[in-house]
Amino acid sequence: MTTATTSTTTPPFQFPLTYSFPAFFTPQPNSTTRTSQLQKWSSLIQSWCRHHRVYRLSLIEAIESPLFHNTTLRKRISMSDARDILDWMAKSEEEGGGGKRAEWIDGGSKSVAWIWWKRPEEWAALIADWVENTGQKNVVLTVYELLEGEATMSQEWHGMDPDVMHKSLNVLVKRGKAQVFGSEGQEGVKFF
Protein backbone atom coordinates (compact mmCIF):
# COMPACT_ATOMS: atom_id res chain seq x y z
CA MET A 1 0.00 0.00 0.00
CA THR A 2 1.39 3.40 -0.91
CA THR A 3 1.32 6.35 1.39
CA ALA A 4 0.82 8.98 -1.28
CA THR A 5 -1.00 12.06 -0.13
CA THR A 6 -4.45 12.55 -1.58
CA SER A 7 -6.54 15.68 -1.76
CA THR A 8 -9.22 14.15 0.44
CA THR A 9 -8.43 13.46 4.05
CA THR A 10 -10.74 12.03 6.62
CA PRO A 11 -11.23 14.34 9.57
CA PRO A 12 -10.38 12.85 12.97
CA PHE A 13 -13.12 10.98 14.76
CA GLN A 14 -15.00 13.12 17.27
CA PHE A 15 -15.62 11.17 20.47
CA PRO A 16 -18.83 11.92 22.39
CA LEU A 17 -18.68 13.81 25.67
CA THR A 18 -19.32 10.63 27.69
CA TYR A 19 -15.95 9.30 26.47
CA SER A 20 -14.30 11.92 28.69
CA PHE A 21 -15.89 10.58 31.89
CA PRO A 22 -13.93 7.90 33.79
CA ALA A 23 -17.18 6.16 34.88
CA PHE A 24 -17.95 5.43 31.22
CA PHE A 25 -15.16 2.83 31.30
CA THR A 26 -16.52 1.00 34.37
CA PRO A 27 -19.62 -1.24 34.19
CA GLN A 28 -22.33 0.45 36.20
CA PRO A 29 -24.13 -1.62 38.89
CA ASN A 30 -27.56 0.03 38.56
CA SER A 31 -29.50 -1.70 35.75
CA THR A 32 -31.03 1.52 34.38
CA THR A 33 -27.65 3.26 34.36
CA ARG A 34 -26.02 0.17 32.85
CA THR A 35 -28.56 0.04 30.01
CA SER A 36 -27.90 3.71 29.28
CA GLN A 37 -24.16 3.04 29.37
CA LEU A 38 -24.52 0.10 26.97
CA GLN A 39 -26.61 2.24 24.60
CA LYS A 40 -23.88 4.88 24.61
CA TRP A 41 -21.18 2.29 23.99
CA SER A 42 -23.22 0.81 21.14
CA SER A 43 -23.65 4.22 19.56
CA LEU A 44 -19.95 5.00 19.98
CA ILE A 45 -18.83 1.68 18.48
CA GLN A 46 -21.19 2.05 15.51
CA SER A 47 -20.10 5.66 14.89
CA TRP A 48 -16.41 4.83 15.24
CA CYS A 49 -16.72 1.85 12.88
CA ARG A 50 -18.70 3.88 10.36
CA HIS A 51 -16.15 6.70 10.45
CA HIS A 52 -13.25 4.27 9.94
CA ARG A 53 -15.24 2.02 7.57
CA VAL A 54 -14.77 -0.97 9.85
CA TYR A 55 -17.22 -3.80 9.27
CA ARG A 56 -15.36 -6.59 11.08
CA LEU A 57 -14.14 -5.58 14.55
CA SER A 58 -11.34 -7.62 16.11
CA LEU A 59 -11.45 -7.13 19.87
CA ILE A 60 -7.79 -8.06 20.19
CA GLU A 61 -6.89 -5.10 17.97
CA ALA A 62 -9.65 -2.75 19.12
CA ILE A 63 -8.90 -3.14 22.82
CA GLU A 64 -5.65 -1.19 22.27
CA SER A 65 -7.21 1.39 19.97
CA PRO A 66 -8.67 4.74 21.01
CA LEU A 67 -12.12 3.16 20.71
CA PHE A 68 -11.66 1.26 23.98
CA HIS A 69 -8.61 3.01 25.42
CA ASN A 70 -8.77 6.66 26.44
CA THR A 71 -5.10 7.54 26.93
CA THR A 72 -5.91 11.00 28.30
CA LEU A 73 -7.89 9.48 31.17
CA ARG A 74 -5.65 6.39 31.32
CA LYS A 75 -8.84 4.31 31.25
CA ARG A 76 -9.65 1.33 29.09
CA ILE A 77 -12.34 -1.28 28.70
CA SER A 78 -11.26 -4.81 29.60
CA MET A 79 -11.60 -7.60 27.05
CA SER A 80 -14.38 -9.11 29.17
CA ASP A 81 -16.28 -5.81 29.32
CA ALA A 82 -15.84 -5.30 25.56
CA ARG A 83 -17.34 -8.76 24.97
CA ASP A 84 -20.24 -7.90 27.29
CA ILE A 85 -20.92 -4.73 25.30
CA LEU A 86 -20.87 -6.60 21.98
CA ASP A 87 -23.03 -9.38 23.45
CA TRP A 88 -25.59 -6.72 24.39
CA MET A 89 -25.32 -5.17 20.91
CA ALA A 90 -25.93 -8.61 19.35
CA LYS A 91 -29.24 -9.13 21.17
CA SER A 92 -32.52 -7.88 19.80
CA GLU A 93 -34.40 -5.18 21.66
CA GLU A 94 -36.97 -7.82 22.63
CA GLU A 95 -34.15 -9.78 24.28
CA GLY A 96 -33.12 -6.69 26.25
CA GLY A 97 -30.29 -5.82 23.90
CA GLY A 98 -29.05 -3.23 21.48
CA GLY A 99 -31.12 -4.14 18.43
CA LYS A 100 -28.81 -6.63 16.70
CA ARG A 101 -26.09 -4.09 15.90
CA ALA A 102 -23.33 -6.72 16.26
CA GLU A 103 -22.93 -10.36 15.32
CA TRP A 104 -20.15 -12.67 16.45
CA ILE A 105 -18.25 -14.08 13.49
CA ASP A 106 -16.19 -16.61 15.40
CA GLY A 107 -18.86 -18.13 17.64
CA GLY A 108 -17.58 -19.29 21.01
CA SER A 109 -14.27 -17.41 21.18
CA LYS A 110 -16.03 -14.07 20.70
CA SER A 111 -13.01 -12.18 19.48
CA VAL A 112 -14.29 -10.89 16.09
CA ALA A 113 -17.71 -9.44 15.35
CA TRP A 114 -19.58 -7.75 12.55
CA ILE A 115 -20.57 -4.26 13.60
CA TRP A 116 -23.81 -3.35 11.91
CA TRP A 117 -23.72 0.43 11.66
CA LYS A 118 -26.07 -0.52 8.86
CA ARG A 119 -27.64 -3.95 8.98
CA PRO A 120 -27.58 -6.09 5.80
CA GLU A 121 -31.29 -5.25 5.35
CA GLU A 122 -30.44 -1.54 5.40
CA TRP A 123 -27.61 -2.00 2.89
CA ALA A 124 -29.96 -4.07 0.71
CA ALA A 125 -32.49 -1.22 0.69
CA LEU A 126 -29.78 1.28 -0.37
CA ILE A 127 -28.61 -1.03 -3.14
CA ALA A 128 -32.19 -1.65 -4.33
CA ASP A 129 -32.83 2.11 -4.43
CA TRP A 130 -29.63 2.65 -6.41
CA VAL A 131 -30.63 -0.11 -8.87
CA GLU A 132 -34.05 1.52 -9.33
CA ASN A 133 -32.70 5.08 -9.62
CA THR A 134 -29.90 4.24 -12.05
CA GLY A 135 -31.82 1.87 -14.32
CA GLN A 136 -29.80 -1.21 -13.39
CA LYS A 137 -32.81 -3.57 -13.41
CA ASN A 138 -32.23 -6.63 -15.60
CA VAL A 139 -28.57 -5.68 -15.88
CA VAL A 140 -25.81 -8.06 -14.79
CA LEU A 141 -23.10 -6.52 -12.64
CA THR A 142 -20.23 -8.25 -10.92
CA VAL A 143 -19.93 -8.06 -7.16
CA TYR A 144 -16.55 -6.42 -7.79
CA GLU A 145 -18.24 -3.68 -9.85
CA LEU A 146 -20.67 -3.05 -6.99
CA LEU A 147 -17.81 -2.81 -4.50
CA GLU A 148 -15.14 -1.02 -6.52
CA GLY A 149 -16.64 0.17 -9.80
CA GLU A 150 -16.80 3.75 -11.02
CA ALA A 151 -20.60 3.69 -11.08
CA THR A 152 -20.70 3.08 -7.32
CA MET A 153 -17.82 5.34 -6.23
CA SER A 154 -20.20 7.86 -4.70
CA GLN A 155 -22.22 5.16 -2.94
CA GLU A 156 -21.80 4.54 0.77
CA TRP A 157 -21.15 0.83 0.16
CA HIS A 158 -18.19 1.50 -2.19
CA GLY A 159 -15.23 -0.46 -0.78
CA MET A 160 -17.42 -2.43 1.64
CA ASP A 161 -16.25 -5.75 3.06
CA PRO A 162 -17.19 -8.37 0.40
CA ASP A 163 -18.83 -10.61 3.02
CA VAL A 164 -21.14 -7.77 4.06
CA MET A 165 -22.03 -7.18 0.40
CA HIS A 166 -22.88 -10.88 0.02
CA LYS A 167 -25.07 -10.79 3.14
CA SER A 168 -26.84 -7.71 1.74
CA LEU A 169 -27.29 -9.25 -1.69
CA ASN A 170 -28.71 -12.39 -0.06
CA VAL A 171 -31.42 -10.19 1.47
CA LEU A 172 -32.33 -9.04 -2.04
CA VAL A 173 -32.25 -12.63 -3.32
CA LYS A 174 -34.66 -13.72 -0.57
CA ARG A 175 -36.97 -10.84 -1.53
CA GLY A 176 -36.89 -11.87 -5.19
CA LYS A 177 -35.11 -8.66 -6.24
CA ALA A 178 -31.78 -10.17 -7.29
CA GLN A 179 -30.04 -13.33 -8.41
CA VAL A 180 -26.40 -14.07 -7.61
CA PHE A 181 -24.54 -16.57 -9.77
CA GLY A 182 -21.01 -17.62 -10.67
CA SER A 183 -18.08 -18.92 -8.67
CA GLU A 184 -16.47 -17.30 -5.64
CA GLY A 185 -14.56 -14.20 -6.67
CA GLN A 186 -16.36 -14.13 -10.03
CA GLU A 187 -19.94 -13.63 -8.89
CA GLY A 188 -22.43 -11.77 -11.00
CA VAL A 189 -25.66 -10.20 -9.83
CA LYS A 190 -28.79 -9.59 -11.84
CA PHE A 191 -31.35 -7.24 -10.31
CA PHE A 192 -35.11 -7.52 -10.88
Secondary structure, DSSP 8 states (H G I E B T S, - for coil): ------S---------GGGGSGGGGS--SSHHHHHHHHHHHHHHHHHHHHHHT-SEEEHHHHTTSTTTEETTTTEE--HHHHHHHHHHHHS-GGGTSSSS-EEESSGGG--EEEE-SS-HHHHHHHHHHHHHHHT-BT-EEEHHHHHH-GGGTTSTTTT--HHHHHHHHHHHHHTTSEEEESSTTS-EEEE-
